[in-house]
Amino acid sequence: MRGAGEEAKAYKGQSLRSGQRAAAIMSLIQSAKLNGHEPYAYLKDVLTRLPTQKASAIGELLPHNWKAPANKV
């Protein structure tokens, strides 16, 4: 497992915007882990719900507010 500094070095030479995007994703992944969520499940759910989420309810998708969807049978 690499630290954030080592991951940042992997983006050296890339554009500033791509580095900012990578940092945002890494931040979401780490925040999900810190809040006890499995990062893949969190990102998959958030990215699926994001296009239809009301702007006033966007805070529900943040890692500290997110609730895992009930398993569909």
C-alpha contacts under 8 A as a table, 3 or more apart, distances in Angstrom:
res1	aa1	res2	aa2	distance
2	R	6	E	5.94
2	R	7	E	6.43
3	G	6	E	5.33
3	G	7	E	6.30
4	A	7	E	5.04
4	A	8	A	6.07
4	A	26	M	8.00
5	G	8	A	5.06
5	G	9	K	6.41
6	E	9	K	5.16
6	E	10	A	6.72
7	E	10	A	5.21
7	E	11	Y	7.23
8	A	11	Y	5.51
8	A	12	K	7.03
8	A	19	G	7.67
8	A	23	A	7.73
9	K	12	K	5.17
11	Y	14	Q	5.54
11	Y	19	G	6.22
14	Q	18	S	6.50
14	Q	19	G	6.73
15	S	18	S	5.38
15	S	19	G	6.39
16	L	19	G	5.11
16	L	20	Q	6.19
17	R	20	Q	5.03
17	R	21	R	6.21
18	S	21	R	5.04
18	S	22	A	6.15
19	G	22	A	5.07
19	G	23	A	6.10
20	Q	23	A	5.04
20	Q	24	A	6.19
21	R	24	A	5.12
21	R	25	I	6.33
22	A	25	I	5.20
22	A	26	M	6.09
23	A	26	M	5.07
23	A	27	S	5.98
24	A	27	S	5.07
24	A	28	L	6.30
25	I	28	L	5.11
25	I	29	I	6.20
26	M	29	I	5.06
26	M	30	Q	6.15
27	S	30	Q	5.21
27	S	31	S	6.03
28	L	31	S	5.05
28	L	32	A	6.03
28	L	63	P	7.35
29	I	32	A	5.14
29	I	33	K	6.32
29	I	39	P	5.46
29	I	43	L	7.81
30	Q	33	K	5.06
30	Q	34	L	6.16
30	Q	39	P	7.94
31	S	34	L	5.03
31	S	35	N	6.21
31	S	63	P	6.09
31	S	64	H	7.81
32	A	35	N	5.17
32	A	36	G	6.39
32	A	37	H	5.08
32	A	38	E	6.84
32	A	39	P	5.70
32	A	42	Y	6.95
32	A	63	P	5.15
32	A	64	H	7.69
33	K	36	G	5.12
33	K	37	H	5.30
33	K	38	E	6.39
33	K	39	P	6.34
34	L	37	H	7.48
35	N	63	P	6.43
35	N	64	H	6.04
37	H	41	A	7.64
37	H	42	Y	6.52
37	H	63	P	7.85
38	E	41	A	5.57
38	E	42	Y	6.18
39	P	42	Y	5.03
39	P	43	L	6.03
40	Y	43	L	5.30
40	Y	44	K	5.94
41	A	44	K	5.18
41	A	45	D	6.11
42	Y	45	D	5.35
42	Y	46	V	6.08
42	Y	63	P	7.87
42	Y	68	A	7.38
43	L	46	V	5.09
43	L	47	L	5.85
44	K	47	L	5.37
44	K	48	T	6.10
45	D	48	T	5.12
45	D	49	R	6.12
45	D	68	A	7.91
45	D	69	P	7.86
46	V	49	R	5.16
46	V	50	L	5.71
46	V	61	L	6.15
47	L	50	L	5.23
47	L	51	P	7.58
48	T	51	P	7.05
49	R	52	T	5.82
49	R	53	Q	5.99
50	L	53	Q	5.11
50	L	58	I	7.95
53	Q	57	A	6.66
53	Q	58	I	6.37
54	K	57	A	5.26
54	K	58	I	6.35
55	A	58	I	5.23
56	S	59	G	7.63
57	A	60	E	5.75
57	A	61	L	7.99
58	I	61	L	5.72
58	I	62	L	7.53
59	G	62	L	5.43
59	G	65	N	7.00
60	E	65	N	5.25
60	E	66	W	5.58
61	L	65	N	6.42
61	L	66	W	5.12
62	L	65	N	5.44
62	L	66	W	5.75
63	P	66	W	5.16
